[in-house]
Amino acid sequence: MNVRHLTFRLLQVYVAVVRLGSVSRAAAQLHLTQPTVSQQLKRLAEAVGEPLLDNQMKPTFIGTELYHAALDALSRFEDFGGFLQDARQGTRGSFSIGVVTTAKYILPRLLGPFNRQFPGVEVSISVGNRGYILERHRHQQDDLYLFSHPPAGEHTLSGRFIHNPLVLITPPDHWAVKNPPASFGALLNERFLLREPGSATRLVFEEWLRSHNLQLKRVMQIESNEVIRMSVEQGLGLAVLSEHTLAEGQHRLGRPALPEFPLTSHWYLVCHGNRRLPYPAANFVHFVNDHLARCVDERYIHNDLAALLAHLDRSL
């Protein structure tokens, strides 16, 4: 048998004839003429090199085996057709997302509802400081990224969607809690606990200090939001952190009522403009846009993903 001469259409015709027991009924079902069906059966028998049907249109011994093989092949491709449709709808498949450390506090709130609606999608997550995620972004190692201070570049697309207020925290018994000063300047002699250089939280805070011509006198660097929060609780110093990182332990922290705080910041979804996103990744962006109120407190919502969505829709 010359397998190269077999086609899906030949197999479809043969299965229809065997199932219906009639060339005419198979022709009607397939919207073909009877001569065309007969010609297809002849071509198939020639390709196999053996008779496939007897005079009553019943499969021969070899024809029966071919019928089962044809059913297997056609059903597998029917399954593939269903898989392809699901994949194009973003309901099956996978994508990866790179997340800066602070964003790990909000990503589960997005992925939980998304996973319940699209259980067939697998998501791989890489978490690290801003420098690490920037490096992954530079090498296009992930499909999507979550930044609070998105990278620049003509091929980088981003859309902000969640407020990320940066709040001042102190030990619970700090004097500024009971008697808030008129401005932040009164705290410049305090020790401040800062993230590592390059951290988005630190970038925003230092930009704000420069814009107000202020300079901290005492600084301690700690590369962990959790350790900073616990250190503030124990009286080691003051800090400016994302409000999203303070879900636990807020009752053990002071929040002085200063007019300058919280500082304004946002979370951004980011992707490469010259990279075609997998269907599930694009589906995730649409899900965030449409169902953000299901995922986060409404007071944090600042949805501005229109430009990102327009690019995704053009590229799909």
N, C-alpha and C positions, 0 to 999 in steps of 0.2 A: 504494500500500500504506500502510495506517495502522499504523505501527510500534507505536503505543501499545496496539494490540490483541494484540500478540505477548506470550507469556509463556514462561518456561522450561519449564513443563509441556507446553505445546503443542509446543515444539521437541523435548523428550524423547520425546513420543509419536511424532512424525513420524520421528525418527531410528530409533526402535525398529521402526517399521513398515517403513521402507526396508531396514534391515539384515536383518530376519527375513522380509520379503516376505509377511507375513500379519498381518491384524488380530487374529486369534485368538491367534497366538503372541506378538504384542506385548502383548496384553491380559494373558496369563498371566505374562509377564516383569515387567510393571509392576504386577501385582496389581490390575488394573482389569477391568471388564466389557467385553465386545465393543461393546455400544451406546455406552458412554462413550468408547471409543477412536474409534469411527466419528464421534461427535459432535465430538470434539476435532479430527479431521482436517477435518471440514466447516468448523469455526470458523477453522482455519488457512488453508484455501483462500479463505474469504471475506475474511480479513484481507489476504491477498496480492492477491486479485482475479484469480487465474489458477488453472487446474487444476494440481494438483501430482502426481497419480498417475493412471496409466491403469487399464484394467480388470484388468490382471494385477498390480496393486500395484507397478508399476515407476515410478520418478520420471520426470516429463516433463522437457523441456529446462529449463524454469524450476524445476521441482521439484528437479532435480539440483543447480542452483546454490544453492537454498535449503538443500538437504541439507548441502553443503559449508560454507555460512555457519553453519548450526546446529551442525555439528561444531566449527567454530572457536570459536564462542561458548561452547558447553558445555565444551569442553576447557580454555578459558581459566579458566572458573570452577571447574573441577575442580582446576586448578593453584592457583587462589586458595584453594580449600579446604585443599589440602595446606600452602600457605604459612601460612594462618591457624592450622592445627593446630601447625605448628612454632613460630610466633610465640607462641602461648599456652603452649607448653611451654618457652619461653625459649631455644630452640635457634637462632632466627634473630632478627635485629633489632639494636638498638643501645642503649647507655646511656652516660651521662657520669659521671665521678667527679672530684671536687675533692680534691687531695692536698696536705697541708702538706709543706714542703721535705724534712724529715727522713724522711717516709714514702716518698719515692721509692726508698729503699734496700730496702723490703720489698714494695712494690706489684708489681714484676716477678716476685717469687717466687709471688705469688698469681695474677697474670694469665697467666703462662706455662702452668701446668697447666690453668687454666680454658680458655684458647684452644685447647689441644690437644684438650680434650673437647668444646668448643663452637666449632668454627671458623667457624660462620655468624654469630657475634655480633661486632659492631664496638664497640670501646670508645674513647671520647675522654677524654683526661686533661688536666686543668689543674693545674699545679704552681705553688706560690707560698708566701710566708711566711704565718704564721697570720692576719695582718690581711687579706691578700688573699683567702684561702680563706673567712674569716669573712664577708667582704663578698659573696662568691659565694653562700654559704649563706643570708645574709639575703635576697638577691634570688631565691633558689631557682633558680639558674642550672644546677645539676647535680642528678643523681638521687641519688647517694651521695657521702659525704665520708669522708675518713680523717684523723682527728685523734688527737693524743696528749693533748690537753686539750680535750675536747669542749665546744661551746657549751651554755649553759643555755637554758631556755625550755620552756613547757608543750607546744609543738608539735614539740619536737625529741626524736627517739628515738635512742638509742645503745646499743651493746653492745660491751664490751671483749673482745678475743680474743687479743691477743699481749702478752706482757711486753715492756716497753721500758725496760730498766735503764739508768739514767744513771750513767756511770762517771767517775771522776776520772783525768785523764791529765796526764802531765808529760813533759818531755824525758827521753830514755832515761838520761841521766847525772845526773839530779836527785838531790840528797841524800836526799829522802824515799823514793826507790826502794830504796836500800841500807839506810837506817835509818828505817823507817816511824815516824812520831810516834804517840803514844798516842791522839791525836784530831785532828780536822780543824782545831781552833783553832790549832795550831802553824803553819798555812799562811796565816793571815790577812794577813800582810805581803807575800805573794807577789802578783805581778801575775796577774790572772785575765782570760781572754779570754771575753767573753760575746756571745751573740747579741743582736739588737736587742730593745728592749722589746716585749712582746707575744708573743715566741717562747715556745712551750710549754715547751721545755727550760729557758729562763731563768725562766719562771714557777714551775716546780717547784723549781728550785734556790733561788730567792729566798724562796719560801714555807718551804723547809726551813731556810734561814739565819735567817729571822725566828723560826721556832718554837724555834730553839736560841739565840736572842738573840746571833747572830753578825753581824758586818759586815765586808765586804771593804774593804781599805784602798786597793788599786790595781786599776783596772778599765780594760780596753780593749774597745771594742765592734767586732765584726766580723760582718757579715751573711752569713756563709757557713760551713757546717760544714767544707767542704773547706779553706778558707783558715785556719780556726781550727786544724784538725788539723795542717796543714803549718807553721803558725806555732809551735805547741807543739813540733813536731819540731825546729825551728830555735832553740829556747830563748827564744822571745819571752814565754812565760808558761805558766800552767796553765789547764786548762779542764775543764768538766763537759759531756760529750756523750752522746748515745744510743749504746749499745754497737753498735747496728745500723749506725752511720755509720763504724765502724772496721774494716770487713772488709779494707780495704787499708791497709798501712802500720803494722799493729799492732806489728811487730817494731822499728819506729823510735820507739816511744812507751814511756814508763814508766807503770806502773799500781801506785802505792803501795798497800799492803795496809792500808787504814784501816777500822776497825770500822764506820764510818757508811755506807760505800759498798759496793755501788751503791745509789743512791736508787731508790725504787719508782715506776714509771710504767707506763702501758699504752697500747696502740693501740686505738682505737675506730672501729667502723663507725657512721656517722651518717646519718640521713635525716629528712625532714620527716614528722611524723605526719599532717598534713593533705594530703599529696600521694601520689597513687597511683603506685607505682613501675612502670616498664615491666617486662614479664615477664622479659627478660634480666637486668635489674638484680636483681630478686628471686631469680632463678636463681643469680646470682653470690653473693648472701648465703648461700643454701642450700649452694652449692658450698664456700664458705669454712668453713661450719659442719661439713660432712660430711668434708672432705678437707684440713683444715688441716695434718695431720701430713705430707701429701705436699709441702707448700709451705715449711714452716719447721722449724727444729730443735725437737724436742719440748720442750727445756728452756724455750723461750720461749712455749709454748702456755698460754693462760689463757682458755679458751673460755667465754664467757658471753653468747651471742647469743640465748638463748631468748625473751626479751621482744620483741626486734626481729623474730624469725622469726614469733612469734605475731601481731604486728601485720600483717606482710606477708601471712600466710595469710588473715587476716580481710579484707584490703583487695582481694585478687585475685578 
